[in-house]
Amino acid sequence: YVRGIAETLQNCKKYLTEDYHVFLVANDKFNLYSQIAQLADMQIVDQFKRPVLNRVEKDRGNAYMEIIFHLKEK
């Protein structure tokens, strides 16, 4: 998973402008995205956390935290 996401981010770079900003939304309960950013030669410059409360699934009782990662070139 980590390698696949990092490779996807690397492949996207050819379509981005020189001083790009990438915002990636993820449930990072395993703390993988700092490693993903590093493998993609990017850095996380900011994180925004918000709870996901309104869900369609039957298991609505278990809210989780969604993180929006702001990524830029290293």
MIROMAR-928810 format. One line per field, with one value per residue (C-alpha): residue number from 1; residue in three letters; y, x, z. Coordinates in pm, 1 decimal, always signed. Each point is the difference from the previous one (the first is absolute). Example, Ala and Ser with C-alpha at 12.3 -4.5 7.8 and 13.67 -1.06 7.14 Angstrom:
residues 2
nr = c(1	2)
rest = c(ALA	SER)
py = c(-450.0	+344.0)
px = c(+1230.0	+137.0)
pz = c(+780.0	-66.0)
end
This chain:
residues 74
nr = c(1	2	3	4	5	6	7	8	9	10	11	12	13	14	15	16	17	18	19	20	21	22	23	24	25	26	27	28	29	30	31	32	33	34	35	36	37	38	39	40	41	42	43	44	45	46	47	48	49	50	51	52	53	54	55	56	57	58	59	60	61	62	63	64	65	66	67	68	69	70	71	72	73	74)
rest = c(TYR	VAL	ARG	GLY	ILE	ALA	GLU	THR	LEU	GLN	ASN	CYS	LYS	LYS	TYR	LEU	THR	GLU	ASP	TYR	HIS	VAL	PHE	LEU	VAL	ALA	ASN	ASP	LYS	PHE	ASN	LEU	TYR	SER	GLN	ILE	ALA	GLN	LEU	ALA	ASP	MET	GLN	ILE	VAL	ASP	GLN	PHE	LYS	ARG	PRO	VAL	LEU	ASN	ARG	VAL	GLU	LYS	ASP	ARG	GLY	ASN	ALA	TYR	MET	GLU	ILE	ILE	PHE	HIS	LEU	LYS	GLU	LYS)
py = c(+0.0	+247.4	-57.3	+14.5	+335.8	+143.2	-115.4	+153.2	+333.2	-19.5	-65.9	+297.1	+243.6	+22.6	+155.5	+250.0	+352.7	+76.3	+128.2	-244.3	-62.5	-342.3	-59.3	-365.7	-121.5	-320.7	-198.1	-39.7	-213.3	-189.9	+318.4	-95.1	+334.8	+145.6	-301.1	+34.2	+368.0	-84.6	-273.6	+239.6	+268.3	+225.8	+152.9	+42.7	+372.6	-9.3	-234.7	+73.1	-247.9	-36.0	-264.8	-192.1	-12.3	-38.4	-336.0	-215.4	-332.1	-196.8	+44.8	+370.4	-23.5	-16.9	+346.7	+33.3	+279.8	+110.2	+184.9	+239.5	+4.1	+304.5	-123.7	+190.2	-77.2	-57.0)
px = c(+0.0	+271.3	+207.9	-305.9	-121.3	+354.7	+40.5	-336.5	+106.6	+331.1	-186.3	-232.0	+291.8	+47.6	-348.3	+46.1	+138.6	+345.4	-115.3	-286.7	-223.1	-159.8	-279.3	-52.8	-288.5	+62.0	-83.0	+357.8	-57.1	+324.4	+211.2	+112.8	-13.9	+326.5	+176.0	-207.0	+96.0	+366.8	-3.8	-171.8	+267.5	-261.1	-45.2	-309.3	-20.7	-328.3	-271.2	-364.5	-192.8	-374.8	-235.5	-218.7	-337.8	-267.7	+53.2	-228.3	+127.6	-194.0	+280.9	-54.5	+106.2	+370.6	+101.0	+352.1	+243.3	+62.6	+323.3	+56.9	+371.2	+151.2	+297.0	+268.2	+329.7	+296.3)
pz = c(+0.0	+103.1	-310.8	-228.1	+132.5	-12.2	-361.9	-89.6	+149.4	-189.6	-326.6	+60.4	+29.2	-376.7	-25.5	+284.7	-16.3	+137.8	+340.4	+46.2	+300.1	+48.6	+249.1	+80.4	+216.9	+192.4	+310.1	+125.0	+308.6	-71.9	-49.0	-350.3	-176.0	+130.6	-154.4	-318.4	-31.1	+51.9	-266.4	-242.2	+61.7	+156.5	+340.2	+212.4	+69.8	+191.6	+125.3	+63.4	+213.4	+11.6	+133.6	-242.9	+171.5	-269.2	-163.2	-213.9	+135.4	+259.9	+252.3	+61.4	+362.4	-77.7	-114.8	-133.0	-72.6	-356.2	-73.5	-287.8	-83.3	-171.3	-203.3	-192.0	-170.8	+234.2)
end
